[in-house]
Amino acid sequence: MSAMQTTRFRIEGLNCASCVRRAETALAAVPEVEQASVNLASETAEVSYTGPLDTVLEAVKNAGFGVDTQEAVFNVSGASCASCVGRIEKAALAEPGVLGASMNLASGQLRVQMAGGDAAAVAAAVSAAGYEAVPEQAGDAPAEDRQEAEAQALRRDLLIAAGLTLPVVILAMGGHLFPAFHAFIGQTIGHTAANVIQFALTTLVLAWPGQRFFRKGVPLLLRRAPDMNSLVVLGTSAAWAYSTLATFAPSVLPEGTRNVYFEAAAVIVTLILLGRMLEARAKGRTGSAIRALMGLRPDTARVIGANGPEERPIEAIRVGDLIQLRPGERVATDGEVTEGQSFVDEAMITGEPLPVEKGPGDPLTGGTINGQGALTFRATRVGRDTVLARIIAMVQQAQGAKLPIQGMVDRITAWFVPAVLAAALLTVLAWLVFGPQPALALALVSGVSVLIIACPCAMGLATPTSIMVGTGRAAELGVLFRRGDALQALQSVRVIAFDKTGTLTEGCPALTSITVAEGVERADVLARVAAAEAFSEHPIARAIVAEAGPEAAPPAEGFQALPGFGLRATVGGAAVLVGAERLMAREGIALGALSAKGAELARTGATPVYAAIDGRAAAVIGVSDPVKPSARAAIAALHARGVKTAMITGDAQATANAIAADLGIDHVVAEVLPEGKVAAVEELMAHGRLAFVGDGINDAPALARADIGIAIGTGTDVAIEAADVVLMSGDVAGVVNALEISRRTMGNIRQNLFWAFGYNVLLIPVAAGVLAIFGGPLLSPILAAAAMALSSVFVVSNALRLRFVRGAA
């Protein structure tokens, strides 16, 4: 039975005493809850419970309330292998109020989801498990800086270890390479003195640069929770202790086994330090995308104060401040232009290569670069609320995500280090019982080799390094993964369905023709339709209003939007209906000859919009929305990758068919109302995993229902909360980039896991001496250390190849 825990969390939606009773009743009904008290004034609940906290929170949600949850990020030091990850997460999850914990070995960060939990208590629990955990603060150095500092510390230790190890290797191995050197040592300082020198230098290696392994490994051994450091400690200590006995108390050991292995202990430490330094440097490069994004933020801005413009740090800017932007400067924060004209390069945010003209009333995005003009703008979002800050937060969250594939790795690595210890012990016993003489020396060499060659580091790094590099490269290509598991799920999509307007087309339709019924004046009907459409925000409405221009018409009254159909209004005393053919059919209005003209427009890819005045068909207006230049290539690229495509639109069937045929789309669902898009998505999902691509606002229900929702838009307008994947540019080629990044990243993860598991499965038996049974060589502990060090470096280096994934043209 789980231990009793007590936690306090905020409840959203508490308004009165009856709410309190309802919440307390819901909590009391949970079998695991021993006591529950809800406070209306503080809007909190204090609950004593056993079992998982999720059950308690679910009861609150089912009663109609919300639960306030937070995410805390901790910088964790001392984690070096996959077993460390599981131990850290377990320690965090044991704390009251903690809902989930995800440790990223590559970034050294622990992300914890809490409902009323105590961040300090979580940090203390992780520290008690043998690792140093510090809650991340706003002013903390980025993870990349910490990794660089760690790499520098490792480089220093490596140089010290190498300097001390070199004489040991020369004294120990020189005689094997040059027999005369062996005789020279015997005739000068003597072999006993040489062994004492090796003892002194090796002891320094272990106690000075090698102390990092003992600081972490020994406490975890004492807690019966060994990690990679513990394996290094056991292996080097065994070699050092045996050699020390052979040097100072040789009579304790059987004749013929009094060899020294100081060089093995020293070289093992040196090689593992080399591997960790290379690994740290490589891991630092995995965060290059975050560094690039952070580099977009300027340090200061010229804020117009009471005494004129003054330089202020970015942190001091407040919403509403007026900021001067000089030519060539980066925009300090999100804002709205109040004065001036210029062109702004937004490529770093949206991926669009051409600068965008900006004038009064236009939005600015922090991090973009001003052109040759001078601007004054008002800050509208600052700090964490800016587009750039939200992008950085999303990339960091995606980089710290734990994919479903990681679950298998976690289950295996939980047993890995204990299994290696058991294998090493079994190896020693087997050599002592069945091995030839000198059995004790051979048992020591084999046991140490097994301990040293095992590499849980590679298994722990296999997934997170690929995720970090893959999601970072995706961000550089304008693709943001809001959910980490979307990175894994997207690789297996079989169908990608697109919304039409603003996704496959420019979203800026233009009026191309107007055909009026007999007895109707073109100017009059256009003016009346434009007056009614002036209240609508639909792109087609804007096209009609723009074409009508300043034509005089009475203002519309009684405007009513008819979602999925059109609109109605009264203009100059006349009832005006504007919309699709289904609106006319619903209202019983005969179209006559206008119906044939509308069908002709639809066949050419234009959208026919019908207008009726006082219950009589008046005109059919042709509106064309040009297809995006990249759409055809994107559809072709998806087909080349084995993905079927579909288009879901409210347009007439003939219009949709014409556009689909032009683009090469496989399946068309047309004339659907907004609520019908969800049904269309569900129908297409029967053909396999489906991704839906829409503007992220009007298409939110379909985005949420699809297996993967992809929001496409422009930097400041993109609906970040509506989808699993966000494309910062309006370029539909971003869908191809997202799919390619997903597939390449998952392929990279599989390569890393194959290497990590295959390496251990094959080489641990070799280290144990399996080849020696068949007359092969016995693996040296030095070679085992080199193989182990290179294993982690291989995994990280392989992940870094994702930095060179090319985007769709």
Buried (B, 14 or more C-beta within 10 A) or exposed (E): EEEEBEBBBBBEBBEEEEBBEBBBEBBEEBEBBBEBBBEBEEBBBBBBBBBEBEBBBBBBEEBEBEBEBBBBBBBBEBBBBBBBBBBBBBBBBBBBBBBBBBBBBBBBBBBBBBBBBBBEBBBBBBBEBBBBBEBBEEEEEBBBEBBBEBBEBBBEBBBBBBBBBBBBBBBBBBBEEEEEBBEEBEEEEEEEEBBBBBBBBBBBBBEBBBEBBBEBBBBBBEEEBBBBBBBBBBBBBBBBEBBBBBBEEBEEBEEEBBBBBBBBBBBBBBBBBBBBBBBBBBBBBBBBBBBEBBEBBBEBBBBBEEEEBEEBEBEEBEBEBBBBBEEEBBBBBBBBBEEBBBBBBBBBBBBBEEBBEBEEEBBBBBBBBBBEBBBBBBBBBBEEEBBBBBBBEBBBBBBBBBBEBBEEBBEBBBEBBEBBBEBBEEBBEBBBEEBEEBBBBBBBBBBBBBBBBBBBBBBBBBBBBBBBBBBBBBBBBBBBBBBBBBBBBBBEBBBBBBBBBBBBBBBEBBBBBBBBBEEBEEEBBBBBBBBBBBBBEBBBBBBBBEBBEEEEBEEBEEBEBBEBBBBBBBBBEBBBBBBBBBBBEBBEBEBEEBBEBBBBBBEEBBBBBBBBBEEBBBBBBBBBBEBBEBBBBBBBBBBEEEBBBBBBBBBBEBBBBBBBEBBEBBBBBBBBEBEBBBBBBEBBBEEEBBBBBBBBBBBBBBBBBBBBBBBBBBBBEBBBEBBBBBBBBBBBBBBBBBBBBBBBBBEBBBBBBEBBBEBBEEBBBBBBBBBBEEEEEBBBBBBBBBBBBBBBBBBBBBBBEBBEBEBBE
